[in-house]
Amino acid sequence: MTESAEPGRPRVGNLIWGREIPFRNPHFTGRAKELAELRRTLAGTSTAVIGQPALPLFGLGGVGKTEIAAEYAHEYRNDYTVCWWIRCEREALIINSLLALGRALQLPDFRVEERDYSVGLIIQALNSGRPYADWLLIFDNATNAEMITRYVPQGTGHVIITSRDRHWQRSLRVDGIEVSEFESAEAVEFLRKRVPALAIIKPGTEMDDLTPAQIAAENERRARDAAELAKELENLPLAAEHAAAYLAETGTSVAEYLELYRSNAHKLLAADVNISYPRAVATTWSVARGTISHEADALFRLLAFFAPEPIHEELLLRPSMEPGPTLPLISPLDRVLTNTVEFRRAARALASISLIKINAVRNVIQVHRVVQAVTQGHLIREDPSRAADFRAAAHALLAASDPNTPDRDDSEFAYERSRQHLVPSGALESDNPLVRRLIRNQVRRLHRRGGFAESLSLGELALKVWRDKFGPEDRDTMALAVEVGFALRRIGRCEEALQLNAETLASLKKEFG
C-alpha cells in the first residue's frame, strides 16, 4: 500500500468507494486509542502476506463501533484502491453487497444473473489480488461468526468486522479490539463540540461584553454542565448524540434536560419495562419523542417495524395509495405516507434530533438498531393493538412495492428494496394475501437468477411458518412448496426435492379430491 499523503482526500486513479459507506461524521470525537490500534494491527502486517486475519471491533450496541470503522475508512481511504461496506445482519445483505462489488470491479466473467457463481468469483478475485490487491472491506454488525467467515476473503487486503459478539477468537483466531463507552473526557469533549450552549468561549469571538474572569467562570460552568450530563448518560456515544441533538435543536438548558431525563428514566423503570437495551438510550429516546409532532411520531413508530437497514423512500411514500384494506388507516400515518410534503417534513423533524439518519443522495432513511429496538419494544408493551396496526402497515407497504413480475430483469431493484425487510418485519407470519404473494415472488425470483441458497434460505423458512399457520393444503403454501422444490433440485438436494414434491402432490389431491 502507498503512504497516505492527505488522509480523507481521494487518491487520483481507480478508487472504488462503496456507496454504503456512511458519510464522514463531522462530530466524530476521540477514539484515538482505538483508531491507532486498528491502524497498527492492520498495517503492521506486510501486504505480501496472504490470509491476514480479519480484525473485529466488538462491544455493546450504541458504543460507536460503526462510527469508528467509518472514520477509519475515511481517514485512510488514500491507502486503498477499493473501500467497500457490507451490512451483515442477514446473509442476503452480504451477498447483495458482494454482487454490487463485483459490478464495480468489472470482473470479466461476472454474471449478476448467476448469483451463487458470481459471489464465488468475487471472493476468488479478492483472494488473488486481481485486479486490486489493496482493498478494505468492512463487515458491519456481524451477528453470526460462522456465516461471516464464509465470505471473508483471504487475500492481501484488510477486513474490519463490527459486532456485538465478543467470541470471534474461535472463528478468526484473533482477539480483536473491544470498544467501550466514551472515556469521560471524550464524552465531555463531544458534548461541548456538538452543543453550542456548551461550547468553549474564546476571547474575542463572542460575548465581548464579558471580562476575561467572567469568560473563565462561564467556561467552567459549561464544563461542569457537560460533565454532569456525560455522567448521567453513562458516557454512551449513542445517548450522547441524542441528548446533544435535542439540546442543539430545542435550546433547552442542561439543567432542564436533566430534569426531563431523570423524570423519564423514573417512568420507564416504574412501569416495569423489561429494558433489554442500554437504559441511557431508552431515556434519551423517551425525552426526544416528547418534542416531535404526531405525524413525525407516527412515522417513527412505523420505521421500528422494518429492518434496521436503509429504507428506501419508494417503500414508504405512496401518494396514490388509498387508506383502507390495502393500507391500514392509522391517523395521522395515512397522511404522512400519501403526501410528499408531510412525509419529508416528518422525516426532517426526526433527523433534526438524531432519531433517524437521512441519506438524500440515495433517498433512504435509517434508524439505529438500538433505537429501533427501544421503539418497537416499548410500543409492544405499551399498546399491543397499536403495535399490531403499525406492523400491518409495514407489511402493506412491502406488499405494495411488489411489481408481481419475478421473471423480469427490470424488477430486480424493486424486489431488493423489500427483501431485506421481510423477515425482520414479521412478514412471513402475515395472512395478507399480497404479502404472501410478495414472498413467493421473492423465492421464485432468487432461484431463477441463480441465487439458490438465498432462495432456499427464505423459502424453507416461509414454508415452515405457512404449513404450521395455514396448513399444507393452503394454496399459497402449495405454490411456495413448488418453488422451494425447484431450488432444492438445482442445488443438488434431489431426495429432499422429491419428498417435498410428493407431499405437495398429496396436499393437492386432498384439497381438490
Contacts in CASP RR format, 6 or more apart in sequence:
PFRMAT RR
TARGET T0000
AUTHOR 0000-0000-0000
METHOD contacts of the structure
MODEL  1
MTESAEPGRPRVGNLIWGREIPFRNPHFTGRAKELAELRRTLAGTSTAVI
GQPALPLFGLGGVGKTEIAAEYAHEYRNDYTVCWWIRCEREALIINSLLA
LGRALQLPDFRVEERDYSVGLIIQALNSGRPYADWLLIFDNATNAEMITR
YVPQGTGHVIITSRDRHWQRSLRVDGIEVSEFESAEAVEFLRKRVPALAI
IKPGTEMDDLTPAQIAAENERRARDAAELAKELENLPLAAEHAAAYLAET
GTSVAEYLELYRSNAHKLLAADVNISYPRAVATTWSVARGTISHEADALF
RLLAFFAPEPIHEELLLRPSMEPGPTLPLISPLDRVLTNTVEFRRAARAL
ASISLIKINAVRNVIQVHRVVQAVTQGHLIREDPSRAADFRAAAHALLAA
SDPNTPDRDDSEFAYERSRQHLVPSGALESDNPLVRRLIRNQVRRLHRRG
GFAESLSLGELALKVWRDKFGPEDRDTMALAVEVGFALRRIGRCEEALQL
NAETLASLKKEFG
1 43 0 8 1.000
1 47 0 8 1.000
1 79 0 8 1.000
1 80 0 8 1.000
1 134 0 8 1.000
2 11 0 8 1.000
2 78 0 8 1.000
2 79 0 8 1.000
2 134 0 8 1.000
3 79 0 8 1.000
4 75 0 8 1.000
4 76 0 8 1.000
4 78 0 8 1.000
4 79 0 8 1.000
5 78 0 8 1.000
6 78 0 8 1.000
7 74 0 8 1.000
7 75 0 8 1.000
7 76 0 8 1.000
7 77 0 8 1.000
7 78 0 8 1.000
8 24 0 8 1.000
8 74 0 8 1.000
8 75 0 8 1.000
8 76 0 8 1.000
8 77 0 8 1.000
8 78 0 8 1.000
9 77 0 8 1.000
9 78 0 8 1.000
10 17 0 8 1.000
10 77 0 8 1.000
10 78 0 8 1.000
11 77 0 8 1.000
11 78 0 8 1.000
11 81 0 8 1.000
14 81 0 8 1.000
14 132 0 8 1.000
15 77 0 8 1.000
15 80 0 8 1.000
15 81 0 8 1.000
15 82 0 8 1.000
15 83 0 8 1.000
16 81 0 8 1.000
16 82 0 8 1.000
16 83 0 8 1.000
16 84 0 8 1.000
16 101 0 8 1.000
16 104 0 8 1.000
16 105 0 8 1.000
16 132 0 8 1.000
17 77 0 8 1.000
17 83 0 8 1.000
18 83 0 8 1.000
18 84 0 8 1.000
18 85 0 8 1.000
18 100 0 8 1.000
18 104 0 8 1.000
19 362 0 8 1.000
20 84 0 8 1.000
20 85 0 8 1.000
20 86 0 8 1.000
20 87 0 8 1.000
20 97 0 8 1.000
20 310 0 8 1.000
21 70 0 8 1.000
21 73 0 8 1.000
21 74 0 8 1.000
21 83 0 8 1.000
21 84 0 8 1.000
21 85 0 8 1.000
21 138 0 8 1.000
22 66 0 8 1.000
22 67 0 8 1.000
22 70 0 8 1.000
22 85 0 8 1.000
23 359 0 8 1.000
24 70 0 8 1.000
24 71 0 8 1.000
24 74 0 8 1.000
25 67 0 8 1.000
25 70 0 8 1.000
25 71 0 8 1.000
27 190 0 8 1.000
27 193 0 8 1.000
27 194 0 8 1.000
27 241 0 8 1.000
27 244 0 8 1.000
28 67 0 8 1.000
28 71 0 8 1.000
29 182 0 8 1.000
29 186 0 8 1.000
29 189 0 8 1.000
29 190 0 8 1.000
29 193 0 8 1.000
30 182 0 8 1.000
30 186 0 8 1.000
30 189 0 8 1.000
30 190 0 8 1.000
31 67 0 8 1.000
31 68 0 8 1.000
31 71 0 8 1.000
31 186 0 8 1.000
34 57 0 8 1.000
34 68 0 8 1.000
34 177 0 8 1.000
34 179 0 8 1.000
35 68 0 8 1.000
35 71 0 8 1.000
35 72 0 8 1.000
35 75 0 8 1.000
37 177 0 8 1.000
38 55 0 8 1.000
38 57 0 8 1.000
38 68 0 8 1.000
38 72 0 8 1.000
38 160 0 8 1.000
38 177 0 8 1.000
39 72 0 8 1.000
39 76 0 8 1.000
41 55 0 8 1.000
41 176 0 8 1.000
41 177 0 8 1.000
42 52 0 8 1.000
42 55 0 8 1.000
42 158 0 8 1.000
42 160 0 8 1.000
43 79 0 8 1.000
45 52 0 8 1.000
47 133 0 8 1.000
47 134 0 8 1.000
47 156 0 8 1.000
47 157 0 8 1.000
48 156 0 8 1.000
49 156 0 8 1.000
50 127 0 8 1.000
50 154 0 8 1.000
50 155 0 8 1.000
50 156 0 8 1.000
51 154 0 8 1.000
51 155 0 8 1.000
51 156 0 8 1.000
52 155 0 8 1.000
52 156 0 8 1.000
52 157 0 8 1.000
52 158 0 8 1.000
52 159 0 8 1.000
53 159 0 8 1.000
53 172 0 8 1.000
53 173 0 8 1.000
53 174 0 8 1.000
54 139 0 8 1.000
54 152 0 8 1.000
54 159 0 8 1.000
54 160 0 8 1.000
54 161 0 8 1.000
54 172 0 8 1.000
54 174 0 8 1.000
55 158 0 8 1.000
55 159 0 8 1.000
55 160 0 8 1.000
55 161 0 8 1.000
55 174 0 8 1.000
55 176 0 8 1.000
55 177 0 8 1.000
56 142 0 8 1.000
56 160 0 8 1.000
56 161 0 8 1.000
56 162 0 8 1.000
56 163 0 8 1.000
56 168 0 8 1.000
56 172 0 8 1.000
56 174 0 8 1.000
56 176 0 8 1.000
56 177 0 8 1.000
57 65 0 8 1.000
57 68 0 8 1.000
57 69 0 8 1.000
57 160 0 8 1.000
57 161 0 8 1.000
57 162 0 8 1.000
57 163 0 8 1.000
57 176 0 8 1.000
57 177 0 8 1.000
57 179 0 8 1.000
58 65 0 8 1.000
58 162 0 8 1.000
58 163 0 8 1.000
58 164 0 8 1.000
58 165 0 8 1.000
58 166 0 8 1.000
58 168 0 8 1.000
58 176 0 8 1.000
58 177 0 8 1.000
58 178 0 8 1.000
58 179 0 8 1.000
59 65 0 8 1.000
59 163 0 8 1.000
59 164 0 8 1.000
59 166 0 8 1.000
59 178 0 8 1.000
59 179 0 8 1.000
59 180 0 8 1.000
60 164 0 8 1.000
60 278 0 8 1.000
61 164 0 8 1.000
61 238 0 8 1.000
61 277 0 8 1.000
61 278 0 8 1.000
61 369 0 8 1.000
61 370 0 8 1.000
62 236 0 8 1.000
62 237 0 8 1.000
62 238 0 8 1.000
62 239 0 8 1.000
62 278 0 8 1.000
62 281 0 8 1.000
62 368 0 8 1.000
62 370 0 8 1.000
63 179 0 8 1.000
63 180 0 8 1.000
63 181 0 8 1.000
63 236 0 8 1.000
63 237 0 8 1.000
63 238 0 8 1.000
64 179 0 8 1.000
64 237 0 8 1.000
64 238 0 8 1.000
65 162 0 8 1.000
65 163 0 8 1.000
65 179 0 8 1.000
66 140 0 8 1.000
66 141 0 8 1.000
66 162 0 8 1.000
67 237 0 8 1.000
68 162 0 8 1.000
68 179 0 8 1.000
69 138 0 8 1.000
69 140 0 8 1.000
69 160 0 8 1.000
69 162 0 8 1.000
70 138 0 8 1.000
72 160 0 8 1.000
73 83 0 8 1.000
73 85 0 8 1.000
73 136 0 8 1.000
73 138 0 8 1.000
76 136 0 8 1.000
77 83 0 8 1.000
79 134 0 8 1.000
80 134 0 8 1.000
80 135 0 8 1.000
80 136 0 8 1.000
80 157 0 8 1.000
80 158 0 8 1.000
81 132 0 8 1.000
81 134 0 8 1.000
81 135 0 8 1.000
82 101 0 8 1.000
82 104 0 8 1.000
82 105 0 8 1.000
82 132 0 8 1.000
82 134 0 8 1.000
82 135 0 8 1.000
82 136 0 8 1.000
83 135 0 8 1.000
83 136 0 8 1.000
83 138 0 8 1.000
84 97 0 8 1.000
84 101 0 8 1.000
84 104 0 8 1.000
84 135 0 8 1.000
84 136 0 8 1.000
84 137 0 8 1.000
84 138 0 8 1.000
85 97 0 8 1.000
85 138 0 8 1.000
85 140 0 8 1.000
86 93 0 8 1.000
86 94 0 8 1.000
86 97 0 8 1.000
86 98 0 8 1.000
86 137 0 8 1.000
86 138 0 8 1.000
86 139 0 8 1.000
86 140 0 8 1.000
86 151 0 8 1.000
87 93 0 8 1.000
87 94 0 8 1.000
87 97 0 8 1.000
87 140 0 8 1.000
87 141 0 8 1.000
87 309 0 8 1.000
88 94 0 8 1.000
88 139 0 8 1.000
88 140 0 8 1.000
88 141 0 8 1.000
88 142 0 8 1.000
88 143 0 8 1.000
88 148 0 8 1.000
88 161 0 8 1.000
89 141 0 8 1.000
89 143 0 8 1.000
89 307 0 8 1.000
89 308 0 8 1.000
89 309 0 8 1.000
89 420 0 8 1.000
89 424 0 8 1.000
90 420 0 8 1.000
90 423 0 8 1.000
91 147 0 8 1.000
91 453 0 8 1.000
91 454 0 8 1.000
91 457 0 8 1.000
92 419 0 8 1.000
92 420 0 8 1.000
92 454 0 8 1.000
92 457 0 8 1.000
92 458 0 8 1.000
93 309 0 8 1.000
93 420 0 8 1.000
94 139 0 8 1.000
94 147 0 8 1.000
94 148 0 8 1.000
94 151 0 8 1.000
95 115 0 8 1.000
95 119 0 8 1.000
95 151 0 8 1.000
95 451 0 8 1.000
95 454 0 8 1.000
96 416 0 8 1.000
96 420 0 8 1.000
98 119 0 8 1.000
98 122 0 8 1.000
98 123 0 8 1.000
98 151 0 8 1.000
99 112 0 8 1.000
99 115 0 8 1.000
99 118 0 8 1.000
99 119 0 8 1.000
99 122 0 8 1.000
101 122 0 8 1.000
102 110 0 8 1.000
102 118 0 8 1.000
102 121 0 8 1.000
102 122 0 8 1.000
102 125 0 8 1.000
103 110 0 8 1.000
103 112 0 8 1.000
105 122 0 8 1.000
105 125 0 8 1.000
105 131 0 8 1.000
105 132 0 8 1.000
107 121 0 8 1.000
107 122 0 8 1.000
107 125 0 8 1.000
107 131 0 8 1.000
109 121 0 8 1.000
110 118 0 8 1.000
110 121 0 8 1.000
110 122 0 8 1.000
111 117 0 8 1.000
111 118 0 8 1.000
112 118 0 8 1.000
112 449 0 8 1.000
113 409 0 8 1.000
113 449 0 8 1.000
113 450 0 8 1.000
114 449 0 8 1.000
114 450 0 8 1.000
114 451 0 8 1.000
115 446 0 8 1.000
115 449 0 8 1.000
115 450 0 8 1.000
115 451 0 8 1.000
115 454 0 8 1.000
116 450 0 8 1.000
116 451 0 8 1.000
116 452 0 8 1.000
116 453 0 8 1.000
117 450 0 8 1.000
119 151 0 8 1.000
123 151 0 8 1.000
123 153 0 8 1.000
125 131 0 8 1.000
126 135 0 8 1.000
126 137 0 8 1.000
126 153 0 8 1.000
126 155 0 8 1.000
126 157 0 8 1.000
127 153 0 8 1.000
127 154 0 8 1.000
127 155 0 8 1.000
128 155 0 8 1.000
129 135 0 8 1.000
129 155 0 8 1.000
129 156 0 8 1.000
129 157 0 8 1.000
133 155 0 8 1.000
133 156 0 8 1.000
133 157 0 8 1.000
134 156 0 8 1.000
134 157 0 8 1.000
135 157 0 8 1.000
135 158 0 8 1.000
136 157 0 8 1.000
136 158 0 8 1.000
136 159 0 8 1.000
136 160 0 8 1.000
137 152 0 8 1.000
137 153 0 8 1.000
137 157 0 8 1.000
137 158 0 8 1.000
137 159 0 8 1.000
137 160 0 8 1.000
138 159 0 8 1.000
138 160 0 8 1.000
138 161 0 8 1.000
138 162 0 8 1.000
139 148 0 8 1.000
139 151 0 8 1.000
139 152 0 8 1.000
139 159 0 8 1.000
139 160 0 8 1.000
139 161 0 8 1.000
139 162 0 8 1.000
140 162 0 8 1.000
141 162 0 8 1.000
141 163 0 8 1.000
141 164 0 8 1.000
141 369 0 8 1.000
142 148 0 8 1.000
142 161 0 8 1.000
142 162 0 8 1.000
142 163 0 8 1.000
142 165 0 8 1.000
143 163 0 8 1.000
143 164 0 8 1.000
143 165 0 8 1.000
145 163 0 8 1.000
145 165 0 8 1.000
145 167 0 8 1.000
145 168 0 8 1.000
145 170 0 8 1.000
145 171 0 8 1.000
145 172 0 8 1.000
146 171 0 8 1.000
148 161 0 8 1.000
148 171 0 8 1.000
149 171 0 8 1.000
149 172 0 8 1.000
152 159 0 8 1.000
152 161 0 8 1.000
152 172 0 8 1.000
153 159 0 8 1.000
161 168 0 8 1.000
161 172 0 8 1.000
166 178 0 8 1.000
168 174 0 8 1.000
168 176 0 8 1.000
169 175 0 8 1.000
169 176 0 8 1.000
181 187 0 8 1.000
181 234 0 8 1.000
181 235 0 8 1.000
181 236 0 8 1.000
181 237 0 8 1.000
182 190 0 8 1.000
182 230 0 8 1.000
182 235 0 8 1.000
182 236 0 8 1.000
182 237 0 8 1.000
182 240 0 8 1.000
183 235 0 8 1.000
184 227 0 8 1.000
184 230 0 8 1.000
184 231 0 8 1.000
184 235 0 8 1.000
186 235 0 8 1.000
187 230 0 8 1.000
187 233 0 8 1.000
187 235 0 8 1.000
187 237 0 8 1.000
187 240 0 8 1.000
188 223 0 8 1.000
188 226 0 8 1.000
188 227 0 8 1.000
188 230 0 8 1.000
190 237 0 8 1.000
190 240 0 8 1.000
190 244 0 8 1.000
191 198 0 8 1.000
191 226 0 8 1.000
191 229 0 8 1.000
191 230 0 8 1.000
191 240 0 8 1.000
191 243 0 8 1.000
191 244 0 8 1.000
192 198 0 8 1.000
192 199 0 8 1.000
192 200 0 8 1.000
192 222 0 8 1.000
192 223 0 8 1.000
192 226 0 8 1.000
193 199 0 8 1.000
194 240 0 8 1.000
194 241 0 8 1.000
194 244 0 8 1.000
194 245 0 8 1.000
194 248 0 8 1.000
195 226 0 8 1.000
195 244 0 8 1.000
195 247 0 8 1.000
195 248 0 8 1.000
196 248 0 8 1.000
197 222 0 8 1.000
197 247 0 8 1.000
197 251 0 8 1.000
197 253 0 8 1.000
197 254 0 8 1.000
198 222 0 8 1.000
198 225 0 8 1.000
198 226 0 8 1.000
198 247 0 8 1.000
198 254 0 8 1.000
199 222 0 8 1.000
200 219 0 8 1.000
200 222 0 8 1.000
201 207 0 8 1.000
201 210 0 8 1.000
201 215 0 8 1.000
201 218 0 8 1.000
201 219 0 8 1.000
201 222 0 8 1.000
203 212 0 8 1.000
203 215 0 8 1.000
207 215 0 8 1.000
207 218 0 8 1.000
210 218 0 8 1.000
225 254 0 8 1.000
225 255 0 8 1.000
226 254 0 8 1.000
228 254 0 8 1.000
228 258 0 8 1.000
229 243 0 8 1.000
229 254 0 8 1.000
229 257 0 8 1.000
229 258 0 8 1.000
230 240 0 8 1.000
232 258 0 8 1.000
232 261 0 8 1.000
232 262 0 8 1.000
232 280 0 8 1.000
233 239 0 8 1.000
233 240 0 8 1.000
233 243 0 8 1.000
233 280 0 8 1.000
233 284 0 8 1.000
234 278 0 8 1.000
234 279 0 8 1.000
234 280 0 8 1.000
236 278 0 8 1.000
236 280 0 8 1.000
236 281 0 8 1.000
238 278 0 8 1.000
238 281 0 8 1.000
238 368 0 8 1.000
238 370 0 8 1.000
238 371 0 8 1.000
239 278 0 8 1.000
239 280 0 8 1.000
239 281 0 8 1.000
239 283 0 8 1.000
239 284 0 8 1.000
241 354 0 8 1.000
242 281 0 8 1.000
242 284 0 8 1.000
242 285 0 8 1.000
242 287 0 8 1.000
242 288 0 8 1.000
242 353 0 8 1.000
242 354 0 8 1.000
242 355 0 8 1.000
242 371 0 8 1.000
243 257 0 8 1.000
243 261 0 8 1.000
243 284 0 8 1.000
243 287 0 8 1.000
244 354 0 8 1.000
245 288 0 8 1.000
245 352 0 8 1.000
245 353 0 8 1.000
245 354 0 8 1.000
246 252 0 8 1.000
246 257 0 8 1.000
246 284 0 8 1.000
246 287 0 8 1.000
246 288 0 8 1.000
246 291 0 8 1.000
246 353 0 8 1.000
246 354 0 8 1.000
247 254 0 8 1.000
247 257 0 8 1.000
249 291 0 8 1.000
249 352 0 8 1.000
249 353 0 8 1.000
250 291 0 8 1.000
250 353 0 8 1.000
252 260 0 8 1.000
257 287 0 8 1.000
260 287 0 8 1.000
261 283 0 8 1.000
261 284 0 8 1.000
261 287 0 8 1.000
264 283 0 8 1.000
264 286 0 8 1.000
264 287 0 8 1.000
265 279 0 8 1.000
265 283 0 8 1.000
265 286 0 8 1.000
267 286 0 8 1.000
268 275 0 8 1.000
268 279 0 8 1.000
268 282 0 8 1.000
268 283 0 8 1.000
268 286 0 8 1.000
269 275 0 8 1.000
269 279 0 8 1.000
273 282 0 8 1.000
273 378 0 8 1.000
273 381 0 8 1.000
274 381 0 8 1.000
275 282 0 8 1.000
276 373 0 8 1.000
277 370 0 8 1.000
277 373 0 8 1.000
277 374 0 8 1.000
278 370 0 8 1.000
281 370 0 8 1.000
281 371 0 8 1.000
281 374 0 8 1.000
282 374 0 8 1.000
282 378 0 8 1.000
285 355 0 8 1.000
285 371 0 8 1.000
285 374 0 8 1.000
285 375 0 8 1.000
288 353 0 8 1.000
288 354 0 8 1.000
288 355 0 8 1.000
289 297 0 8 1.000
289 300 0 8 1.000
289 355 0 8 1.000
291 353 0 8 1.000
292 300 0 8 1.000
292 349 0 8 1.000
292 350 0 8 1.000
292 353 0 8 1.000
292 355 0 8 1.000
293 346 0 8 1.000
293 349 0 8 1.000
294 332 0 8 1.000
295 332 0 8 1.000
295 333 0 8 1.000
295 335 0 8 1.000
295 336 0 8 1.000
295 342 0 8 1.000
295 345 0 8 1.000
295 346 0 8 1.000
296 345 0 8 1.000
296 346 0 8 1.000
296 347 0 8 1.000
296 349 0 8 1.000
296 350 0 8 1.000
298 330 0 8 1.000
298 332 0 8 1.000
298 333 0 8 1.000
298 336 0 8 1.000
298 346 0 8 1.000
299 316 0 8 1.000
299 333 0 8 1.000
299 336 0 8 1.000
299 343 0 8 1.000
299 346 0 8 1.000
299 347 0 8 1.000
299 350 0 8 1.000
300 350 0 8 1.000
300 355 0 8 1.000
300 356 0 8 1.000
300 367 0 8 1.000
300 375 0 8 1.000
301 375 0 8 1.000
301 379 0 8 1.000
301 390 0 8 1.000
302 316 0 8 1.000
302 333 0 8 1.000
302 390 0 8 1.000
302 393 0 8 1.000
302 394 0 8 1.000
303 311 0 8 1.000
303 356 0 8 1.000
303 365 0 8 1.000
303 367 0 8 1.000
303 372 0 8 1.000
303 375 0 8 1.000
304 367 0 8 1.000
304 372 0 8 1.000
304 375 0 8 1.000
304 376 0 8 1.000
304 377 0 8 1.000
304 379 0 8 1.000
304 390 0 8 1.000
305 376 0 8 1.000
305 387 0 8 1.000
305 390 0 8 1.000
305 391 0 8 1.000
305 393 0 8 1.000
305 394 0 8 1.000
305 425 0 8 1.000
306 315 0 8 1.000
306 394 0 8 1.000
306 421 0 8 1.000
306 424 0 8 1.000
306 425 0 8 1.000
307 420 0 8 1.000
307 421 0 8 1.000
307 423 0 8 1.000
307 424 0 8 1.000
307 425 0 8 1.000
308 366 0 8 1.000
308 367 0 8 1.000
308 368 0 8 1.000
308 369 0 8 1.000
308 372 0 8 1.000
308 424 0 8 1.000
309 366 0 8 1.000
309 420 0 8 1.000
309 421 0 8 1.000
310 359 0 8 1.000
310 362 0 8 1.000
310 364 0 8 1.000
310 365 0 8 1.000
310 366 0 8 1.000
311 364 0 8 1.000
311 365 0 8 1.000
311 366 0 8 1.000
311 421 0 8 1.000
312 363 0 8 1.000
312 364 0 8 1.000
312 417 0 8 1.000
313 343 0 8 1.000
313 363 0 8 1.000
313 364 0 8 1.000
313 365 0 8 1.000
314 363 0 8 1.000
314 401 0 8 1.000
314 414 0 8 1.000
314 417 0 8 1.000
315 397 0 8 1.000
315 398 0 8 1.000
315 401 0 8 1.000
315 417 0 8 1.000
315 418 0 8 1.000
315 421 0 8 1.000
316 337 0 8 1.000
316 343 0 8 1.000
316 365 0 8 1.000
316 397 0 8 1.000
317 337 0 8 1.000
317 340 0 8 1.000
317 343 0 8 1.000
318 327 0 8 1.000
318 337 0 8 1.000
318 338 0 8 1.000
318 397 0 8 1.000
318 400 0 8 1.000
319 338 0 8 1.000
319 339 0 8 1.000
319 340 0 8 1.000
320 338 0 8 1.000
321 327 0 8 1.000
321 337 0 8 1.000
321 338 0 8 1.000
321 400 0 8 1.000
322 338 0 8 1.000
323 329 0 8 1.000
323 334 0 8 1.000
323 338 0 8 1.000
326 396 0 8 1.000
326 400 0 8 1.000
326 434 0 8 1.000
327 334 0 8 1.000
327 337 0 8 1.000
327 393 0 8 1.000
327 396 0 8 1.000
327 397 0 8 1.000
327 400 0 8 1.000
328 389 0 8 1.000
328 392 0 8 1.000
328 393 0 8 1.000
328 396 0 8 1.000
330 389 0 8 1.000
330 390 0 8 1.000
330 393 0 8 1.000
333 390 0 8 1.000
333 393 0 8 1.000
335 342 0 8 1.000
336 342 0 8 1.000
336 343 0 8 1.000
336 346 0 8 1.000
337 343 0 8 1.000
337 393 0 8 1.000
337 397 0 8 1.000
347 356 0 8 1.000
347 358 0 8 1.000
347 365 0 8 1.000
348 358 0 8 1.000
350 356 0 8 1.000
351 357 0 8 1.000
351 358 0 8 1.000
355 367 0 8 1.000
355 371 0 8 1.000
356 365 0 8 1.000
356 366 0 8 1.000
356 367 0 8 1.000
357 365 0 8 1.000
357 366 0 8 1.000
357 367 0 8 1.000
357 368 0 8 1.000
358 364 0 8 1.000
358 365 0 8 1.000
359 365 0 8 1.000
359 366 0 8 1.000
367 375 0 8 1.000
376 387 0 8 1.000
379 386 0 8 1.000
379 387 0 8 1.000
379 390 0 8 1.000
380 387 0 8 1.000
391 425 0 8 1.000
391 426 0 8 1.000
392 430 0 8 1.000
392 432 0 8 1.000
394 421 0 8 1.000
394 425 0 8 1.000
394 427 0 8 1.000
395 425 0 8 1.000
395 426 0 8 1.000
395 427 0 8 1.000
395 430 0 8 1.000
395 432 0 8 1.000
395 435 0 8 1.000
396 432 0 8 1.000
396 434 0 8 1.000
396 435 0 8 1.000
398 418 0 8 1.000
398 421 0 8 1.000
398 422 0 8 1.000
398 425 0 8 1.000
398 427 0 8 1.000
398 435 0 8 1.000
398 438 0 8 1.000
399 432 0 8 1.000
399 434 0 8 1.000
399 435 0 8 1.000
399 437 0 8 1.000
399 438 0 8 1.000
400 434 0 8 1.000
401 414 0 8 1.000
401 417 0 8 1.000
401 418 0 8 1.000
401 438 0 8 1.000
402 414 0 8 1.000
402 415 0 8 1.000
402 418 0 8 1.000
402 434 0 8 1.000
402 437 0 8 1.000
402 438 0 8 1.000
402 441 0 8 1.000
403 411 0 8 1.000
403 414 0 8 1.000
403 415 0 8 1.000
404 437 0 8 1.000
404 441 0 8 1.000
405 411 0 8 1.000
406 415 0 8 1.000
406 441 0 8 1.000
406 442 0 8 1.000
406 444 0 8 1.000
406 445 0 8 1.000
406 448 0 8 1.000
407 444 0 8 1.000
407 445 0 8 1.000
407 448 0 8 1.000
411 445 0 8 1.000
412 445 0 8 1.000
412 449 0 8 1.000
415 441 0 8 1.000
415 442 0 8 1.000
415 445 0 8 1.000
418 438 0 8 1.000
418 442 0 8 1.000
419 442 0 8 1.000
419 458 0 8 1.000
421 427 0 8 1.000
422 428 0 8 1.000
422 438 0 8 1.000
422 439 0 8 1.000
422 442 0 8 1.000
422 458 0 8 1.000
423 458 0 8 1.000
423 461 0 8 1.000
427 435 0 8 1.000
427 438 0 8 1.000
427 439 0 8 1.000
428 439 0 8 1.000
428 461 0 8 1.000
428 462 0 8 1.000
428 465 0 8 1.000
428 466 0 8 1.000
429 465 0 8 1.000
429 469 0 8 1.000
430 436 0 8 1.000
431 469 0 8 1.000
431 470 0 8 1.000
433 476 0 8 1.000
436 466 0 8 1.000
436 476 0 8 1.000
437 476 0 8 1.000
439 458 0 8 1.000
439 459 0 8 1.000
439 462 0 8 1.000
439 480 0 8 1.000
440 476 0 8 1.000
440 479 0 8 1.000
440 480 0 8 1.000
440 483 0 8 1.000
442 458 0 8 1.000
443 455 0 8 1.000
443 458 0 8 1.000
443 459 0 8 1.000
443 462 0 8 1.000
443 480 0 8 1.000
443 483 0 8 1.000
443 484 0 8 1.000
443 487 0 8 1.000
444 455 0 8 1.000
444 483 0 8 1.000
446 452 0 8 1.000
446 454 0 8 1.000
446 455 0 8 1.000
446 458 0 8 1.000
446 487 0 8 1.000
447 455 0 8 1.000
447 456 0 8 1.000
447 483 0 8 1.000
447 486 0 8 1.000
447 487 0 8 1.000
447 490 0 8 1.000
450 490 0 8 1.000
452 487 0 8 1.000
452 490 0 8 1.000
452 491 0 8 1.000
453 491 0 8 1.000
455 483 0 8 1.000
455 484 0 8 1.000
455 487 0 8 1.000
456 484 0 8 1.000
456 487 0 8 1.000
456 488 0 8 1.000
456 491 0 8 1.000
459 480 0 8 1.000
459 483 0 8 1.000
459 484 0 8 1.000
459 487 0 8 1.000
460 484 0 8 1.000
462 480 0 8 1.000
463 477 0 8 1.000
463 480 0 8 1.000
463 481 0 8 1.000
463 484 0 8 1.000
466 474 0 8 1.000
466 476 0 8 1.000
466 477 0 8 1.000
466 480 0 8 1.000
467 477 0 8 1.000
470 476 0 8 1.000
470 477 0 8 1.000
471 477 0 8 1.000
472 478 0 8 1.000
472 503 0 8 1.000
472 504 0 8 1.000
472 507 0 8 1.000
473 507 0 8 1.000
473 510 0 8 1.000
473 511 0 8 1.000
475 511 0 8 1.000
477 507 0 8 1.000
478 504 0 8 1.000
478 507 0 8 1.000
478 508 0 8 1.000
478 511 0 8 1.000
481 500 0 8 1.000
481 503 0 8 1.000
481 504 0 8 1.000
481 507 0 8 1.000
482 504 0 8 1.000
484 500 0 8 1.000
485 496 0 8 1.000
485 497 0 8 1.000
485 500 0 8 1.000
485 501 0 8 1.000
486 497 0 8 1.000
488 494 0 8 1.000
488 496 0 8 1.000
488 497 0 8 1.000
488 500 0 8 1.000
489 497 0 8 1.000
END
